[in-house]
Amino acid sequence: MAKKRTNHSAQFKFKVALEAVRESKTLSELASEHGIHPNQITRWKQQLIQGGAEIFNHSVKSRQKDRGAEADLYEQIGRLKMELEWLKKKVP
C-alpha cells in the first residue's frame, strides 16, 4: 500500500533546512528524527541558501513600494483639495 503524501508547512521546512545548514546533526539523523527522506532535506537546504538573500531584498523593495504608493496618495489628496476649493468658489 502506498504511503500518502504529506504537505509540510513552510515553518517546518524552514526549521529542518536551518538545522541542516547548521550541520549540528547529519542528514541521516535529521531525516530519521523528522521522518523525511534525506534528499528532501537537501532540496530544502539548497532552497534556503539560494533564496536567503531574497528575504532581505524583499523587505527593502516592499518599503520602497509603500513609499511610492504613499506619495501617489498624497498627490491625489492635493488634487482633490484643489478641486474642492475651486468648487467652493464657483458655487455660492
C-alpha positions as CSV (number, residue, x, y, z in Angstrom):
1,M,0.0,0.0,0.0
2,A,1.4,3.4,-1.0
3,K,2.1,6.0,1.6
4,K,0.0,9.2,1.4
5,R,1.9,12.3,0.5
6,T,2.3,14.8,3.3
7,N,2.4,18.5,2.9
8,H,4.7,20.2,5.3
9,S,4.3,23.8,6.4
10,A,6.7,26.5,5.4
11,Q,7.6,26.9,9.1
12,F,8.5,23.2,9.3
13,K,10.6,23.2,6.1
14,F,12.5,26.3,7.3
15,K,13.2,24.7,10.7
16,V,14.5,21.5,9.1
17,A,16.5,23.3,6.5
18,L,18.1,25.6,9.1
19,E,19.1,22.6,11.1
20,A,20.7,21.1,8.0
21,V,22.6,24.4,7.3
22,R,23.9,24.4,10.9
23,E,25.3,20.9,10.4
24,S,24.9,20.0,14.1
25,K,23.4,16.7,13.0
26,T,23.9,14.6,9.9
27,L,21.3,14.4,7.2
28,S,20.5,10.9,8.2
29,E,19.9,11.9,11.8
30,L,17.7,14.7,10.7
31,A,15.8,12.5,8.3
32,S,15.1,9.8,10.9
33,E,14.2,12.4,13.5
34,H,11.6,14.2,11.3
35,G,10.5,11.2,9.2
36,I,11.7,12.8,5.9
37,H,13.9,11.5,3.1
38,P,17.5,13.0,3.2
39,N,17.2,14.1,-0.4
40,Q,14.2,16.2,0.6
41,I,16.1,17.9,3.3
42,T,19.0,18.6,0.9
43,R,16.5,20.3,-1.5
44,W,15.1,22.4,1.3
45,K,18.6,23.3,2.4
46,Q,19.5,24.4,-1.2
47,Q,16.3,26.5,-1.5
48,L,17.1,28.2,1.8
49,I,20.7,29.0,0.8
50,Q,19.7,30.2,-2.7
51,G,16.6,32.2,-1.6
52,G,18.0,33.6,1.6
53,A,19.2,36.9,0.1
54,E,15.7,37.5,-1.3
55,I,14.3,37.7,2.2
56,F,16.3,40.8,2.9
57,N,15.8,42.3,-0.6
58,H,12.0,41.8,-0.4
59,S,11.7,43.9,2.7
60,V,13.6,46.8,1.1
61,K,11.5,46.6,-2.1
62,S,8.2,46.5,-0.2
63,R,9.2,49.6,1.8
64,Q,10.0,51.4,-1.5
65,K,6.7,50.4,-3.0
66,D,4.9,51.6,0.1
67,R,6.7,55.0,-0.1
68,G,5.7,55.2,-3.8
69,A,2.1,54.4,-3.1
70,E,2.1,56.9,-0.2
71,A,3.4,59.6,-2.5
72,D,0.7,58.9,-5.0
73,L,-2.0,59.1,-2.3
74,Y,-0.6,62.5,-1.1
75,E,-0.7,63.7,-4.7
76,Q,-4.3,62.6,-5.1
77,I,-5.3,64.3,-1.8
78,G,-3.7,67.5,-3.0
79,R,-5.6,67.4,-6.3
80,L,-8.9,66.7,-4.5
81,K,-8.3,69.6,-2.1
82,M,-7.7,72.0,-5.0
83,E,-10.8,70.8,-6.8
84,L,-12.8,71.2,-3.6
85,E,-11.5,74.8,-3.2
86,W,-12.4,75.6,-6.8
87,L,-15.9,74.2,-6.4
88,K,-16.4,76.2,-3.2
89,K,-15.5,79.4,-5.1
90,K,-17.8,78.5,-8.1
91,V,-20.9,77.6,-6.1
92,P,-22.1,80.5,-3.9
